[in-house]
Amino acid sequence: MQDKRLDNLEKNITEIKNNHLPHIDMKLTQVGTDVDWLKRFFWIVATASIGGLIAALLNLIITIKK
């Protein structure tokens, strides 16, 4: 009975080792970077800068006409 259980356990370990571990290994070796926050931050800064530039130009135009 114990030999049968050990054989079954060894078979399962071999199956796990052959089928699942290479996939896990590949996922661990791949480096994934999430730069979504950087894109959002860039658009916020770019929008604020362009808005400030437009406001400064309008202010300059208004003060020149006076």
All heavy atoms as TSV, in Angstrom:
chain	resi	resn	atom	element	x	y	z
A	1	MET	N	N	0.826	-1.193	0.000
A	1	MET	CA	C	0.000	0.000	0.000
A	1	MET	C	C	0.874	1.261	0.000
A	1	MET	O	O	0.593	2.205	-0.739
A	1	MET	CB	C	-0.916	-0.040	1.244
A	1	MET	CG	C	-1.837	1.122	1.339
A	1	MET	SD	S	-3.108	0.952	0.101
A	1	MET	CE	C	-4.287	2.066	0.683
A	2	GLN	N	N	1.879	1.293	0.838
A	2	GLN	CA	C	2.744	2.463	0.920
A	2	GLN	C	C	3.553	2.644	-0.365
A	2	GLN	O	O	3.749	3.769	-0.820
A	2	GLN	CB	C	3.686	2.324	2.113
A	2	GLN	CG	C	4.456	3.591	2.404
A	2	GLN	CD	C	5.260	3.476	3.688
A	2	GLN	OE1	O	5.360	2.391	4.260
A	2	GLN	NE2	N	5.816	4.575	4.129
A	3	ASP	N	N	4.006	1.556	-0.957
A	3	ASP	CA	C	4.740	1.645	-2.219
A	3	ASP	C	C	3.860	2.211	-3.331
A	3	ASP	O	O	4.318	3.005	-4.165
A	3	ASP	CB	C	5.273	0.261	-2.628
A	3	ASP	CG	C	6.400	-0.222	-1.730
A	3	ASP	OD1	O	7.047	0.647	-1.105
A	3	ASP	OD2	O	6.618	-1.443	-1.660
A	4	LYS	N	N	2.616	1.815	-3.322
A	4	LYS	CA	C	1.675	2.320	-4.329
A	4	LYS	C	C	1.479	3.827	-4.161
A	4	LYS	O	O	1.456	4.579	-5.132
A	4	LYS	CB	C	0.352	1.584	-4.205
A	4	LYS	CG	C	-0.650	1.940	-5.268
A	4	LYS	CD	C	-1.901	1.121	-5.109
A	4	LYS	CE	C	-2.916	1.483	-6.174
A	4	LYS	NZ	N	-4.155	0.732	-5.999
A	5	ARG	N	N	1.358	4.286	-2.925
A	5	ARG	CA	C	1.189	5.709	-2.653
A	5	ARG	C	C	2.440	6.493	-3.049
A	5	ARG	O	O	2.350	7.592	-3.606
A	5	ARG	CB	C	0.863	5.928	-1.180
A	5	ARG	CG	C	-0.544	5.495	-0.840
A	5	ARG	CD	C	-0.853	5.558	0.629
A	5	ARG	NE	N	-0.555	6.851	1.190
A	5	ARG	CZ	C	-0.480	7.085	2.495
A	5	ARG	NH1	N	-0.688	6.097	3.349
A	5	ARG	NH2	N	-0.205	8.288	2.945
A	6	LEU	N	N	3.613	5.942	-2.763
A	6	LEU	CA	C	4.859	6.605	-3.151
A	6	LEU	C	C	5.008	6.687	-4.666
A	6	LEU	O	O	5.448	7.701	-5.205
A	6	LEU	CB	C	6.061	5.894	-2.535
A	6	LEU	CG	C	6.282	6.132	-1.046
A	6	LEU	CD1	C	7.424	5.269	-0.537
A	6	LEU	CD2	C	6.557	7.590	-0.768
A	7	ASP	N	N	4.646	5.607	-5.351
A	7	ASP	CA	C	4.706	5.628	-6.825
A	7	ASP	C	C	3.767	6.682	-7.388
A	7	ASP	O	O	4.106	7.409	-8.328
A	7	ASP	CB	C	4.355	4.250	-7.390
A	7	ASP	CG	C	5.439	3.220	-7.153
A	7	ASP	OD1	O	6.599	3.637	-6.917
A	7	ASP	OD2	O	5.124	2.015	-7.201
A	8	ASN	N	N	2.560	6.758	-6.804
A	8	ASN	CA	C	1.585	7.754	-7.243
A	8	ASN	C	C	2.111	9.165	-6.985
A	8	ASN	O	O	1.978	10.066	-7.827
A	8	ASN	CB	C	0.259	7.525	-6.525
A	8	ASN	CG	C	-0.859	8.344	-7.106
A	8	ASN	OD1	O	-0.757	8.833	-8.221
A	8	ASN	ND2	N	-1.924	8.486	-6.351
A	9	LEU	N	N	2.714	9.372	-5.836
A	9	LEU	CA	C	3.281	10.677	-5.500
A	9	LEU	C	C	4.423	11.049	-6.437
A	9	LEU	O	O	4.497	12.182	-6.922
A	9	LEU	CB	C	3.767	10.657	-4.048
A	9	LEU	CG	C	4.356	11.953	-3.509
A	9	LEU	CD1	C	3.298	13.036	-3.505
A	9	LEU	CD2	C	4.907	11.738	-2.122
A	10	GLU	N	N	5.302	10.119	-6.728
A	10	GLU	CA	C	6.416	10.379	-7.652
A	10	GLU	C	C	5.909	10.707	-9.047
A	10	GLU	O	O	6.438	11.578	-9.722
A	10	GLU	CB	C	7.351	9.171	-7.699
A	10	GLU	CG	C	8.200	9.020	-6.461
A	10	GLU	CD	C	9.053	7.764	-6.491
A	10	GLU	OE1	O	8.933	6.965	-7.440
A	10	GLU	OE2	O	9.847	7.599	-5.548
A	11	LYS	N	N	4.851	10.009	-9.469
A	11	LYS	CA	C	4.270	10.282	-10.785
A	11	LYS	C	C	3.697	11.699	-10.839
A	11	LYS	O	O	3.891	12.436	-11.804
A	11	LYS	CB	C	3.182	9.256	-11.098
A	11	LYS	CG	C	2.645	9.376	-12.519
A	11	LYS	CD	C	1.620	8.310	-12.804
A	11	LYS	CE	C	0.299	8.829	-12.277
A	11	LYS	NZ	N	-0.844	7.996	-12.656
A	12	ASN	N	N	3.022	12.091	-9.761
A	12	ASN	CA	C	2.439	13.435	-9.718
A	12	ASN	C	C	3.529	14.505	-9.689
A	12	ASN	O	O	3.403	15.555	-10.328
A	12	ASN	CB	C	1.525	13.585	-8.514
A	12	ASN	CG	C	0.219	12.851	-8.680
A	12	ASN	OD1	O	-0.185	12.543	-9.797
A	12	ASN	ND2	N	-0.434	12.551	-7.574
A	13	ILE	N	N	4.589	14.266	-8.945
A	13	ILE	CA	C	5.684	15.234	-8.884
A	13	ILE	C	C	6.343	15.385	-10.250
A	13	ILE	O	O	6.641	16.493	-10.688
A	13	ILE	CB	C	6.709	14.819	-7.801
A	13	ILE	CG1	C	6.104	15.026	-6.420
A	13	ILE	CG2	C	7.998	15.616	-7.939
A	13	ILE	CD1	C	6.954	14.495	-5.296
A	14	THR	N	N	6.542	14.284	-10.938
A	14	THR	CA	C	7.133	14.335	-12.274
A	14	THR	C	C	6.221	15.088	-13.242
A	14	THR	O	O	6.681	15.897	-14.052
A	14	THR	CB	C	7.385	12.905	-12.797
A	14	THR	OG1	O	8.184	12.208	-11.852
A	14	THR	CG2	C	8.088	12.929	-14.139
A	15	GLU	N	N	4.930	14.853	-13.126
A	15	GLU	CA	C	3.970	15.542	-13.998
A	15	GLU	C	C	3.977	17.045	-13.736
A	15	GLU	O	O	3.980	17.861	-14.666
A	15	GLU	CB	C	2.573	14.970	-13.762
A	15	GLU	CG	C	1.520	15.567	-14.667
A	15	GLU	CD	C	0.160	14.938	-14.419
A	15	GLU	OE1	O	0.095	13.757	-14.049
A	15	GLU	OE2	O	-0.831	15.656	-14.587
A	16	ILE	N	N	3.999	17.423	-12.474
A	16	ILE	CA	C	4.044	18.852	-12.133
A	16	ILE	C	C	5.345	19.473	-12.627
A	16	ILE	O	O	5.349	20.566	-13.194
A	16	ILE	CB	C	3.888	19.044	-10.606
A	16	ILE	CG1	C	2.466	18.710	-10.191
A	16	ILE	CG2	C	4.230	20.461	-10.194
A	16	ILE	CD1	C	2.266	18.641	-8.692
A	17	LYS	N	N	6.426	18.778	-12.424
A	17	LYS	CA	C	7.741	19.295	-12.824
A	17	LYS	C	C	7.823	19.488	-14.332
A	17	LYS	O	O	8.358	20.484	-14.809
A	17	LYS	CB	C	8.826	18.331	-12.347
A	17	LYS	CG	C	10.216	18.788	-12.604
A	17	LYS	CD	C	11.201	17.769	-12.059
A	17	LYS	CE	C	12.606	18.127	-12.441
A	17	LYS	NZ	N	13.554	17.088	-12.017
A	18	ASN	N	N	7.285	18.551	-15.089
A	18	ASN	CA	C	7.385	18.627	-16.549
A	18	ASN	C	C	6.392	19.595	-17.164
A	18	ASN	O	O	6.685	20.240	-18.174
A	18	ASN	CB	C	7.188	17.239	-17.170
A	18	ASN	CG	C	8.348	16.314	-16.868
A	18	ASN	OD1	O	9.441	16.764	-16.567
A	18	ASN	ND2	N	8.098	15.024	-16.935
A	19	ASN	N	N	5.217	19.725	-16.569
A	19	ASN	CA	C	4.166	20.523	-17.210
A	19	ASN	C	C	4.069	21.950	-16.690
A	19	ASN	O	O	3.786	22.868	-17.452
A	19	ASN	CB	C	2.801	19.846	-17.028
A	19	ASN	CG	C	2.705	18.562	-17.814
A	19	ASN	OD1	O	3.449	18.360	-18.761
A	19	ASN	ND2	N	1.814	17.679	-17.407
A	20	HIS	N	N	4.270	22.165	-15.416
A	20	HIS	CA	C	3.961	23.467	-14.842
A	20	HIS	C	C	5.181	24.322	-14.549
A	20	HIS	O	O	5.111	25.539	-14.657
A	20	HIS	CB	C	3.147	23.284	-13.556
A	20	HIS	CG	C	1.839	22.587	-13.783
A	20	HIS	ND1	N	0.820	23.145	-14.499
A	20	HIS	CD2	C	1.399	21.369	-13.408
A	20	HIS	CE1	C	-0.203	22.307	-14.548
A	20	HIS	NE2	N	0.122	21.215	-13.898
A	21	LEU	N	N	6.254	23.744	-14.167
A	21	LEU	CA	C	7.416	24.535	-13.778
A	21	LEU	C	C	8.031	25.340	-14.920
A	21	LEU	O	O	8.444	26.472	-14.697
A	21	LEU	CB	C	8.467	23.654	-13.107
A	21	LEU	CG	C	8.089	23.153	-11.711
A	21	LEU	CD1	C	9.204	22.316	-11.132
A	21	LEU	CD2	C	7.749	24.281	-10.787
A	22	PRO	N	N	8.121	24.815	-16.146
A	22	PRO	CA	C	8.678	25.668	-17.215
A	22	PRO	C	C	7.869	26.936	-17.462
A	22	PRO	O	O	8.427	27.994	-17.734
A	22	PRO	CB	C	8.662	24.759	-18.446
A	22	PRO	CG	C	8.709	23.379	-17.900
A	22	PRO	CD	C	7.944	23.442	-16.607
A	23	HIS	N	N	6.542	26.856	-17.338
A	23	HIS	CA	C	5.703	28.039	-17.542
A	23	HIS	C	C	5.954	29.069	-16.441
A	23	HIS	O	O	6.034	30.260	-16.702
A	23	HIS	CB	C	4.221	27.657	-17.554
A	23	HIS	CG	C	3.870	26.685	-18.625
A	23	HIS	ND1	N	3.939	27.012	-19.956
A	23	HIS	CD2	C	3.471	25.394	-18.579
A	23	HIS	CE1	C	3.582	25.966	-20.679
A	23	HIS	NE2	N	3.295	24.968	-19.861
A	24	ILE	N	N	6.069	28.588	-15.216
A	24	ILE	CA	C	6.337	29.491	-14.103
A	24	ILE	C	C	7.715	30.116	-14.262
A	24	ILE	O	O	7.905	31.304	-14.021
A	24	ILE	CB	C	6.218	28.739	-12.760
A	24	ILE	CG1	C	4.773	28.315	-12.539
A	24	ILE	CG2	C	6.697	29.603	-11.609
A	24	ILE	CD1	C	4.581	27.409	-11.343
A	25	ASP	N	N	8.675	29.304	-14.698
A	25	ASP	CA	C	10.034	29.794	-14.910
A	25	ASP	C	C	10.060	30.921	-15.943
A	25	ASP	O	O	10.732	31.929	-15.758
A	25	ASP	CB	C	10.922	28.648	-15.389
A	25	ASP	CG	C	12.164	28.504	-14.551
A	25	ASP	OD1	O	12.275	29.222	-13.550
A	25	ASP	OD2	O	13.019	27.681	-14.916
A	26	MET	N	N	9.324	30.761	-17.038
A	26	MET	CA	C	9.294	31.777	-18.083
A	26	MET	C	C	8.665	33.068	-17.566
A	26	MET	O	O	9.122	34.159	-17.883
A	26	MET	CB	C	8.506	31.270	-19.301
A	26	MET	CG	C	9.236	30.211	-20.099
A	26	MET	SD	S	10.751	30.831	-20.828
A	26	MET	CE	C	10.077	31.947	-22.024
A	27	LYS	N	N	7.617	32.957	-16.772
A	27	LYS	CA	C	6.959	34.157	-16.255
A	27	LYS	C	C	7.856	34.896	-15.272
A	27	LYS	O	O	7.804	36.115	-15.180
A	27	LYS	CB	C	5.634	33.793	-15.597
A	27	LYS	CG	C	4.570	33.398	-16.597
A	27	LYS	CD	C	3.276	33.067	-15.926
A	27	LYS	CE	C	2.246	32.637	-16.956
A	27	LYS	NZ	N	0.989	32.222	-16.343
A	28	LEU	N	N	8.651	34.160	-14.518
A	28	LEU	CA	C	9.522	34.804	-13.548
A	28	LEU	C	C	10.709	35.500	-14.210
A	28	LEU	O	O	11.233	36.474	-13.693
A	28	LEU	CB	C	10.038	33.779	-12.531
A	28	LEU	CG	C	9.007	33.264	-11.532
A	28	LEU	CD1	C	9.625	32.184	-10.661
A	28	LEU	CD2	C	8.475	34.376	-10.671
A	29	THR	N	N	11.137	34.993	-15.359
A	29	THR	CA	C	12.295	35.589	-16.013
A	29	THR	C	C	11.936	36.818	-16.829
A	29	THR	O	O	12.804	37.628	-17.137
A	29	THR	CB	C	13.000	34.569	-16.931
A	29	THR	OG1	O	12.070	34.075	-17.896
A	29	THR	CG2	C	13.572	33.428	-16.123
A	30	GLN	N	N	10.682	36.968	-17.201
A	30	GLN	CA	C	10.272	38.126	-17.980
A	30	GLN	C	C	10.090	39.319	-17.048
A	30	GLN	O	O	9.458	39.216	-16.006
A	30	GLN	CB	C	8.967	37.866	-18.711
A	30	GLN	CG	C	9.090	36.838	-19.804
A	30	GLN	CD	C	7.742	36.534	-20.439
A	30	GLN	OE1	O	6.710	36.924	-19.926
A	30	GLN	NE2	N	7.765	35.835	-21.546
A	31	VAL	N	N	10.642	40.434	-17.446
A	31	VAL	CA	C	10.515	41.646	-16.653
A	31	VAL	C	C	9.371	42.468	-17.230
A	31	VAL	O	O	9.367	42.800	-18.408
A	31	VAL	CB	C	11.819	42.474	-16.685
A	31	VAL	CG1	C	11.642	43.769	-15.935
A	31	VAL	CG2	C	12.955	41.654	-16.128
A	32	GLY	N	N	8.424	42.768	-16.394
A	32	GLY	CA	C	7.293	43.561	-16.841
A	32	GLY	C	C	7.279	44.900	-16.135
A	32	GLY	O	O	7.359	44.958	-14.918
A	33	THR	N	N	7.215	45.964	-16.911
A	33	THR	CA	C	7.170	47.285	-16.295
A	33	THR	C	C	5.858	47.953	-16.679
A	33	THR	O	O	5.441	47.913	-17.831
A	33	THR	CB	C	8.340	48.166	-16.757
A	33	THR	OG1	O	8.411	48.124	-18.181
A	33	THR	CG2	C	9.645	47.681	-16.189
A	34	ASP	N	N	5.257	48.541	-15.706
A	34	ASP	CA	C	3.997	49.239	-15.926
A	34	ASP	C	C	4.281	50.734	-15.929
A	34	ASP	O	O	4.585	51.323	-14.893
A	34	ASP	CB	C	3.009	48.878	-14.821
A	34	ASP	CG	C	1.663	49.533	-15.041
A	34	ASP	OD1	O	1.342	49.850	-16.190
A	34	ASP	OD2	O	0.945	49.717	-14.044
A	35	VAL	N	N	4.219	51.338	-17.090
A	35	VAL	CA	C	4.521	52.764	-17.212
A	35	VAL	C	C	3.259	53.572	-17.476
A	35	VAL	O	O	3.325	54.695	-17.941
A	35	VAL	CB	C	5.562	53.022	-18.328
A	35	VAL	CG1	C	6.909	52.482	-17.942
A	35	VAL	CG2	C	5.106	52.448	-19.646
A	36	ASP	N	N	2.117	52.980	-17.157
A	36	ASP	CA	C	0.856	53.684	-17.366
A	36	ASP	C	C	0.789	54.951	-16.518
A	36	ASP	O	O	0.302	55.985	-16.974
A	36	ASP	CB	C	-0.309	52.762	-17.008
A	36	ASP	CG	C	-1.448	52.884	-17.983
A	36	ASP	OD1	O	-1.225	53.419	-19.079
A	36	ASP	OD2	O	-2.557	52.438	-17.641
A	37	TRP	N	N	1.286	54.899	-15.291
A	37	TRP	CA	C	1.267	56.067	-14.417
A	37	TRP	C	C	2.141	57.178	-14.988
A	37	TRP	O	O	1.828	58.350	-14.863
A	37	TRP	CB	C	1.740	55.694	-13.018
A	37	TRP	CG	C	3.184	55.276	-12.967
A	37	TRP	CD1	C	3.666	54.026	-13.134
A	37	TRP	CD2	C	4.311	56.124	-12.764
A	37	TRP	NE1	N	5.042	54.036	-13.045
A	37	TRP	CE2	C	5.469	55.309	-12.814
A	37	TRP	CE3	C	4.474	57.479	-12.542
A	37	TRP	CZ2	C	6.744	55.821	-12.656
A	37	TRP	CZ3	C	5.760	57.972	-12.381
A	37	TRP	CH2	C	6.874	57.152	-12.429
A	38	LEU	N	N	3.240	56.801	-15.663
A	38	LEU	CA	C	4.134	57.793	-16.245
A	38	LEU	C	C	3.468	58.507	-17.416
A	38	LEU	O	O	3.612	59.719	-17.583
A	38	LEU	CB	C	5.427	57.112	-16.695
A	38	LEU	CG	C	6.564	57.993	-17.148
A	38	LEU	CD1	C	7.009	58.915	-16.030
A	38	LEU	CD2	C	7.730	57.148	-17.612
A	39	LYS	N	N	2.719	57.755	-18.206
A	39	LYS	CA	C	1.992	58.368	-19.325
A	39	LYS	C	C	0.958	59.363	-18.821
A	39	LYS	O	O	0.830	60.455	-19.366
A	39	LYS	CB	C	1.306	57.278	-20.152
A	39	LYS	CG	C	2.255	56.397	-20.898
A	39	LYS	CD	C	1.489	55.309	-21.624
A	39	LYS	CE	C	2.406	54.283	-22.215
A	39	LYS	NZ	N	1.667	53.161	-22.803
A	40	ARG	N	N	0.207	58.980	-17.774
A	40	ARG	CA	C	-0.794	59.900	-17.225
A	40	ARG	C	C	-0.136	61.155	-16.661
A	40	ARG	O	O	-0.616	62.270	-16.879
A	40	ARG	CB	C	-1.584	59.197	-16.123
A	40	ARG	CG	C	-2.617	58.261	-16.668
A	40	ARG	CD	C	-3.581	57.823	-15.582
A	40	ARG	NE	N	-4.002	56.469	-15.889
A	40	ARG	CZ	C	-3.881	55.437	-15.096
A	40	ARG	NH1	N	-3.377	55.587	-13.899
A	40	ARG	NH2	N	-4.279	54.249	-15.467
A	41	PHE	N	N	0.961	60.976	-15.947
A	41	PHE	CA	C	1.671	62.116	-15.370
A	41	PHE	C	C	2.180	63.036	-16.466
A	41	PHE	O	O	2.100	64.256	-16.353
A	41	PHE	CB	C	2.832	61.608	-14.503
A	41	PHE	CG	C	3.589	62.702	-13.825
A	41	PHE	CD1	C	3.035	63.396	-12.771
A	41	PHE	CD2	C	4.865	63.041	-14.247
A	41	PHE	CE1	C	3.742	64.412	-12.140
A	41	PHE	CE2	C	5.578	64.051	-13.624
A	41	PHE	CZ	C	5.014	64.740	-12.570
A	42	PHE	N	N	2.696	62.457	-17.568
A	42	PHE	CA	C	3.167	63.269	-18.686
A	42	PHE	C	C	2.036	64.107	-19.256
A	42	PHE	O	O	2.221	65.294	-19.529
A	42	PHE	CB	C	3.765	62.375	-19.776
A	42	PHE	CG	C	3.982	63.094	-21.069
A	42	PHE	CD1	C	5.057	63.954	-21.222
A	42	PHE	CD2	C	3.097	62.943	-22.127
A	42	PHE	CE1	C	5.258	64.639	-22.414
A	42	PHE	CE2	C	3.296	63.624	-23.314
A	42	PHE	CZ	C	4.378	64.470	-23.457
A	43	TRP	N	N	0.865	63.512	-19.466
A	43	TRP	CA	C	-0.243	64.252	-20.057
A	43	TRP	C	C	-0.742	65.347	-19.119
A	43	TRP	O	O	-1.153	66.421	-19.568
A	43	TRP	CB	C	-1.379	63.317	-20.462
A	43	TRP	CG	C	-1.047	62.618	-21.749
A	43	TRP	CD1	C	-0.791	61.305	-21.909
A	43	TRP	CD2	C	-0.889	63.219	-23.039
A	43	TRP	NE1	N	-0.477	61.042	-23.215
A	43	TRP	CE2	C	-0.539	62.197	-23.941
A	43	TRP	CE3	C	-1.011	64.515	-23.525
A	43	TRP	CZ2	C	-0.315	62.441	-25.291
A	43	TRP	CZ3	C	-0.786	64.747	-24.874
A	43	TRP	CH2	C	-0.449	63.725	-25.728
A	44	ILE	N	N	-0.714	65.097	-17.821
A	44	ILE	CA	C	-1.125	66.132	-16.867
A	44	ILE	C	C	-0.157	67.314	-16.922
A	44	ILE	O	O	-0.567	68.477	-16.993
A	44	ILE	CB	C	-1.199	65.551	-15.441
A	44	ILE	CG1	C	-2.375	64.588	-15.344
A	44	ILE	CG2	C	-1.315	66.647	-14.399
A	44	ILE	CD1	C	-2.402	63.785	-14.057
A	45	VAL	N	N	1.133	67.019	-16.919
A	45	VAL	CA	C	2.140	68.084	-16.969
A	45	VAL	C	C	2.081	68.814	-18.304
A	45	VAL	O	O	2.158	70.057	-18.356
A	45	VAL	CB	C	3.554	67.513	-16.716
A	45	VAL	CG1	C	4.624	68.543	-16.993
A	45	VAL	CG2	C	3.665	67.006	-15.294
A	46	ALA	N	N	1.947	68.085	-19.401
A	46	ALA	CA	C	1.890	68.713	-20.721
A	46	ALA	C	C	0.658	69.606	-20.849
A	46	ALA	O	O	0.753	70.729	-21.367
A	46	ALA	CB	C	1.875	67.638	-21.806
A	47	THR	N	N	-0.483	69.145	-20.369
A	47	THR	CA	C	-1.705	69.946	-20.445
A	47	THR	C	C	-1.589	71.216	-19.603
A	47	THR	O	O	-1.980	72.309	-20.043
A	47	THR	CB	C	-2.909	69.108	-19.968
A	47	THR	OG1	O	-2.977	67.912	-20.745
A	47	THR	CG2	C	-4.202	69.874	-20.125
A	48	ALA	N	N	-1.035	71.083	-18.406
A	48	ALA	CA	C	-0.867	72.262	-17.546
A	48	ALA	C	C	0.122	73.252	-18.168
A	48	ALA	O	O	-0.105	74.474	-18.121
A	48	ALA	CB	C	-0.380	71.828	-16.168
A	49	SER	N	N	1.182	72.756	-18.784
A	49	SER	CA	C	2.173	73.648	-19.396
A	49	SER	C	C	1.582	74.391	-20.591
A	49	SER	O	O	1.792	75.603	-20.748
A	49	SER	CB	C	3.391	72.847	-19.848
A	49	SER	OG	O	3.998	72.223	-18.755
A	50	ILE	N	N	0.862	73.680	-21.421
A	50	ILE	CA	C	0.256	74.322	-22.598
A	50	ILE	C	C	-0.813	75.322	-22.159
A	50	ILE	O	O	-0.923	76.421	-22.723
A	50	ILE	CB	C	-0.315	73.261	-23.554
A	50	ILE	CG1	C	0.839	72.470	-24.175
A	50	ILE	CG2	C	-1.169	73.890	-24.642
A	50	ILE	CD1	C	0.411	71.267	-24.969
A	51	GLY	N	N	-1.587	74.966	-21.132
A	51	GLY	CA	C	-2.588	75.898	-20.610
A	51	GLY	C	C	-1.943	77.153	-20.055
A	51	GLY	O	O	-2.438	78.264	-20.271
A	52	GLY	N	N	-0.851	76.992	-19.338
A	52	GLY	CA	C	-0.123	78.159	-18.810
A	52	GLY	C	C	0.443	79.017	-19.918
A	52	GLY	O	O	0.426	80.258	-19.836
A	53	LEU	N	N	0.954	78.401	-20.969
A	53	LEU	CA	C	1.492	79.144	-22.113
A	53	LEU	C	C	0.405	79.947	-22.807
A	53	LEU	O	O	0.593	81.130	-23.135
A	53	LEU	CB	C	2.164	78.185	-23.097
A	53	LEU	CG	C	2.757	78.799	-24.353
A	53	LEU	CD1	C	3.926	79.709	-23.984
A	53	LEU	CD2	C	3.206	77.724	-25.310
A	54	ILE	N	N	-0.748	79.328	-23.010
A	54	ILE	CA	C	-1.865	80.034	-23.659
A	54	ILE	C	C	-2.339	81.197	-22.786
A	54	ILE	O	O	-2.603	82.303	-23.291
A	54	ILE	CB	C	-3.015	79.049	-23.972
A	54	ILE	CG1	C	-2.564	78.084	-25.079
A	54	ILE	CG2	C	-4.277	79.788	-24.381
A	54	ILE	CD1	C	-3.537	76.958	-25.347
A	55	ALA	N	N	-2.425	80.957	-21.484
A	55	ALA	CA	C	-2.857	82.031	-20.576
A	55	ALA	C	C	-1.850	83.179	-20.582
A	55	ALA	O	O	-2.239	84.362	-20.590
A	55	ALA	CB	C	-3.028	81.484	-19.165
A	56	ALA	N	N	-0.564	82.874	-20.610
A	56	ALA	CA	C	0.463	83.922	-20.640
A	56	ALA	C	C	0.396	84.707	-21.945
A	56	ALA	O	O	0.550	85.943	-21.950
A	56	ALA	CB	C	1.845	83.307	-20.462
A	57	LEU	N	N	0.184	84.030	-23.060
A	57	LEU	CA	C	0.069	84.728	-24.356
A	57	LEU	C	C	-1.162	85.633	-24.391
A	57	LEU	O	O	-1.098	86.766	-24.892
A	57	LEU	CB	C	0.020	83.717	-25.499
A	57	LEU	CG	C	1.340	83.010	-25.815
A	57	LEU	CD1	C	1.127	81.946	-26.875
A	57	LEU	CD2	C	2.382	84.020	-26.268
A	58	LEU	N	N	-2.285	85.143	-23.874
A	58	LEU	CA	C	-3.489	85.982	-23.823
A	58	LEU	C	C	-3.272	87.197	-22.928
A	58	LEU	O	O	-3.696	88.315	-23.264
A	58	LEU	CB	C	-4.689	85.168	-23.334
A	58	LEU	CG	C	-5.253	84.150	-24.328
A	58	LEU	CD1	C	-6.346	83.324	-23.671
A	58	LEU	CD2	C	-5.788	84.856	-25.563
A	59	ASN	N	N	-2.615	86.994	-21.810
A	59	ASN	CA	C	-2.316	88.104	-20.910
A	59	ASN	C	C	-1.400	89.118	-21.592
A	59	ASN	O	O	-1.590	90.337	-21.460
A	59	ASN	CB	C	-1.670	87.566	-19.625
A	59	ASN	CG	C	-1.560	88.630	-18.567
A	59	ASN	OD1	O	-2.220	89.656	-18.644
A	59	ASN	ND2	N	-0.715	88.372	-17.579
A	60	LEU	N	N	-0.422	88.649	-22.333
A	60	LEU	CA	C	0.489	89.531	-23.061
A	60	LEU	C	C	-0.256	90.319	-24.136
A	60	LEU	O	O	-0.051	91.530	-24.292
A	60	LEU	CB	C	1.617	88.704	-23.690
A	60	LEU	CG	C	2.693	89.468	-24.432
A	60	LEU	CD1	C	3.467	90.354	-23.452
A	60	LEU	CD2	C	3.623	88.517	-25.136
A	61	ILE	N	N	-1.122	89.657	-24.858
A	61	ILE	CA	C	-1.891	90.334	-25.902
A	61	ILE	C	C	-2.811	91.399	-25.307
A	61	ILE	O	O	-2.942	92.505	-25.824
A	61	ILE	CB	C	-2.711	89.301	-26.718
A	61	ILE	CG1	C	-1.754	88.429	-27.558
A	61	ILE	CG2	C	-3.741	89.965	-27.621
A	61	ILE	CD1	C	-2.424	87.260	-28.238
A	62	ILE	N	N	-3.437	91.075	-24.188
A	62	ILE	CA	C	-4.347	92.022	-23.536
A	62	ILE	C	C	-3.572	93.229	-23.018
A	62	ILE	O	O	-4.013	94.378	-23.162
A	62	ILE	CB	C	-5.148	91.338	-22.420
A	62	ILE	CG1	C	-6.146	90.342	-23.022
A	62	ILE	CG2	C	-5.883	92.325	-21.535
A	62	ILE	CD1	C	-6.845	89.467	-22.010
A	63	THR	N	N	-2.407	93.004	-22.418
A	63	THR	CA	C	-1.642	94.137	-21.864
A	63	THR	C	C	-1.031	94.993	-22.960
A	63	THR	O	O	-0.831	96.188	-22.755
A	63	THR	CB	C	-0.532	93.627	-20.911
A	63	THR	OG1	O	0.274	92.675	-21.580
A	63	THR	CG2	C	-1.103	93.043	-19.653
A	64	ILE	N	N	-0.717	94.437	-24.111
A	64	ILE	CA	C	-0.149	95.233	-25.204
A	64	ILE	C	C	-1.230	96.150	-25.783
A	64	ILE	O	O	-0.952	97.285	-26.148
A	64	ILE	CB	C	0.443	94.320	-26.291
A	64	ILE	CG1	C	1.717	93.655	-25.788
A	64	ILE	CG2	C	0.714	95.093	-27.576
A	64	ILE	CD1	C	2.325	92.665	-26.760
A	65	LYS	N	N	-2.475	95.703	-25.872
A	65	LYS	CA	C	-3.535	96.505	-26.469
A	65	LYS	C	C	-3.950	97.681	-25.566
A	65	LYS	O	O	-4.508	98.641	-26.042
A	65	LYS	CB	C	-4.765	95.628	-26.737
A	65	LYS	CG	C	-4.573	94.716	-27.924
A	65	LYS	CD	C	-5.849	93.979	-28.261
A	65	LYS	CE	C	-5.639	93.121	-29.482
A	65	LYS	NZ	N	-6.853	92.443	-29.882
A	66	LYS	N	N	-3.641	97.633	-24.293
A	66	LYS	CA	C	-4.046	98.729	-23.399
A	66	LYS	C	C	-3.159	99.892	-23.551
A	66	LYS	O	O	-2.448	100.530	-23.748
A	66	LYS	CB	C	-4.030	98.255	-21.947
A	66	LYS	CG	C	-5.202	97.389	-21.643
A	66	LYS	CD	C	-5.196	97.051	-20.169
A	66	LYS	CE	C	-6.384	96.183	-19.843
A	66	LYS	NZ	N	-6.484	95.859	-18.474
